[in-house]
Amino acid sequence: MEKGMMEKNLTIRPEGKKDYMAIRRLIQDAFDPMPFSTGKEWQLVESIRASKGYINELALVAELGGKMVGHVLVSEIALDGKTSMIPVLILSPVSVSPEFQREGIGQKLCQRAIEEARKTDYPVMIVIGDPRYYQRFGFRPAFPEGVYLPFGFEEEYLQMMKLEENALEKVSGAIQFPPWFFDARGELL
Ligand SMILES: CC(C)(COP(=O)(O)OP(=O)(O)OC[C@H]1O[C@@H](n2cnc3c(N)ncnc32)[C@H](O)[C@@H]1OP(=O)(O)O)[C@@H](O)C(=O)NCCC(=O)NCCS
């Protein structure tokens, strides 16, 4: 579809119960070709959805002429700030149907999620992903700000964005993945 048309017809809205099966398929289709995929991204979404970290206003679907073409989930996670736990947001995952990728849908979904996140009281949003993609939205390396991962990932993939002024003074510590980020075998989803 020609780009101007696509932009006119793209609607972004919070997900609802009737969308759940289509979202599962969309996430599977989007991640299936990715070499880094765990194959469990859809399970992460469903696990977060059933948890107290879920925020419906920050779980968005993109539709094009009534067809679901994209999904993004932003939810609550915490930093272990030593003296207290600091609630923050995490953007994960974002999915666009393979046949609609590279048309700006992922960008629009992320931008809307960020806009909605700024309406909340959370100081920052983090993301674990390719800096070449996420920097365009204003995400920057988190490690230099004292925010890090407790295990396993390369630090360059951990990025963070301020949602309010002076946010960086308020946050530091290791990311505490809550129980709903793990499968029954204790592996990260
Ligand atoms: C990543 C994804 C959500 C991007 O959505 P999209 O609608 O295709 O992206 P947009 O059209 O908004 O942006 C396209 C730009 O992103 C870049 N891009 C897309 N995927 C990228 C990736 N994995 N790493 C780096 N850059 C990427 C493209 O090169 C393009 O850049 P350009 O405009 O400078 O050429 C989508 O490709 C997707 O669902 N991928 C499979 C699932 C995935 O990898 N999710 C992200 C990890 S959580």
The ligand as an SDF file (V2000), in Angstrom:
LIG
                    3D

 48 50  0  0  0  0  0  0  0  0999 V2000
   11.1820   -4.7410   14.7090 C   0  0  0  0  0  0  0  0  0  0  0  0
    9.8110   -4.4430   14.1200 C   0  0  0  0  0  0  0  0  0  0  0  0
    8.7860   -4.3530   15.2380 C   0  0  0  0  0  0  0  0  0  0  0  0
    9.8920   -3.1260   13.3890 C   0  0  0  0  0  0  0  0  0  0  0  0
    8.6290   -2.8190   12.8810 O   0  0  0  0  0  0  0  0  0  0  0  0
    8.5140   -2.2100   11.4080 P   0  0  0  0  0  0  0  0  0  0  0  0
    7.1140   -1.7440   11.2300 O   0  0  0  0  0  0  0  0  0  0  0  0
    9.0400   -3.1970   10.4420 O   0  0  0  0  0  0  0  0  0  0  0  0
    9.5380   -1.0060   11.5290 O   0  0  0  0  0  0  0  0  0  0  0  0
    9.4340    0.4430   10.9450 P   0  0  0  0  0  0  0  0  0  0  0  0
    8.8800    0.3780    9.5620 O   0  0  0  0  0  0  0  0  0  0  0  0
    8.7520    1.3190   11.8980 O   0  0  0  0  0  0  0  0  0  0  0  0
   10.9380    0.8390   10.9220 O   0  0  0  0  0  0  0  0  0  0  0  0
   11.7270    0.2610    9.9330 C   0  0  0  0  0  0  0  0  0  0  0  0
   13.1290    0.5910   10.2980 C   0  0  0  0  0  0  0  0  0  0  0  0
   13.5380   -0.2430   11.3420 O   0  0  0  0  0  0  0  0  0  0  0  0
   14.6990   -0.9320   10.9560 C   0  0  0  0  0  0  0  0  0  0  0  0
   14.5960   -2.2160   11.5840 N   0  0  0  0  0  0  0  0  0  0  0  0
   13.5800   -3.0920   11.5120 C   0  0  0  0  0  0  0  0  0  0  0  0
   13.8770   -4.1530   12.2860 N   0  0  0  0  0  0  0  0  0  0  0  0
   15.0840   -3.9120   12.8360 C   0  0  0  0  0  0  0  0  0  0  0  0
   15.9220   -4.6290   13.7000 C   0  0  0  0  0  0  0  0  0  0  0  0
   15.5900   -5.8510   14.1750 N   0  0  0  0  0  0  0  0  0  0  0  0
   17.0900   -4.0790   14.0560 N   0  0  0  0  0  0  0  0  0  0  0  0
   17.4510   -2.8970   13.5950 C   0  0  0  0  0  0  0  0  0  0  0  0
   16.7040   -2.1620   12.7650 N   0  0  0  0  0  0  0  0  0  0  0  0
   15.5340   -2.6800   12.3910 C   0  0  0  0  0  0  0  0  0  0  0  0
   14.6670   -0.9870    9.4810 C   0  0  0  0  0  0  0  0  0  0  0  0
   15.9740   -1.0730    8.9810 O   0  0  0  0  0  0  0  0  0  0  0  0
   14.0630    0.3320    9.1500 C   0  0  0  0  0  0  0  0  0  0  0  0
   15.0350    1.3370    9.1990 O   0  0  0  0  0  0  0  0  0  0  0  0
   15.0920    2.4390    8.0980 P   0  0  0  0  0  0  0  0  0  0  0  0
   13.7270    3.0740    8.1160 O   0  0  0  0  0  0  0  0  0  0  0  0
   16.1940    3.3180    8.5700 O   0  0  0  0  0  0  0  0  0  0  0  0
   15.3600    1.6540    6.8630 O   0  0  0  0  0  0  0  0  0  0  0  0
    9.3670   -5.5310   13.1110 C   0  0  0  0  0  0  0  0  0  0  0  0
   10.3080   -5.6040   12.0930 O   0  0  0  0  0  0  0  0  0  0  0  0
    9.1620   -6.9030   13.7100 C   0  0  0  0  0  0  0  0  0  0  0  0
    8.0620   -7.2570   14.1370 O   0  0  0  0  0  0  0  0  0  0  0  0
   10.2290   -7.7310   13.7490 N   0  0  0  0  0  0  0  0  0  0  0  0
   10.1530   -9.0650   14.2800 C   0  0  0  0  0  0  0  0  0  0  0  0
   10.0110   -9.0330   15.7770 C   0  0  0  0  0  0  0  0  0  0  0  0
   11.1320   -8.2290   16.4300 C   0  0  0  0  0  0  0  0  0  0  0  0
   12.2950   -8.3600   16.1030 O   0  0  0  0  0  0  0  0  0  0  0  0
   10.7610   -7.3810   17.3930 N   0  0  0  0  0  0  0  0  0  0  0  0
   11.7070   -6.5050   18.0670 C   0  0  0  0  0  0  0  0  0  0  0  0
   12.3950   -7.1720   19.1670 C   0  0  0  0  0  0  0  0  0  0  0  0
   11.3820   -7.0750   20.6430 S   0  0  0  0  0  0  0  0  0  0  0  0
  1  2  1  0
  2  3  1  0
  2  4  1  0
  2 36  1  0
  4  5  1  0
  5  6  1  0
  6  7  2  0
  6  8  1  0
  6  9  1  0
  9 10  1  0
 10 11  2  0
 10 12  1  0
 10 13  1  0
 13 14  1  0
 14 15  1  0
 15 16  1  0
 15 30  1  0
 16 17  1  0
 17 18  1  0
 17 28  1  0
 18 19  1  0
 18 27  1  0
 19 20  2  0
 20 21  1  0
 21 22  1  0
 21 27  2  0
 22 23  1  0
 22 24  2  0
 24 25  1  0
 25 26  2  0
 26 27  1  0
 28 29  1  0
 28 30  1  0
 30 31  1  0
 31 32  1  0
 32 33  2  0
 32 34  1  0
 32 35  1  0
 36 37  1  0
 36 38  1  0
 38 39  2  0
 38 40  1  0
 40 41  1  0
 41 42  1  0
 42 43  1  0
 43 44  2  0
 43 45  1  0
 45 46  1  0
 46 47  1  0
 47 48  1  0
M  END
$$$$
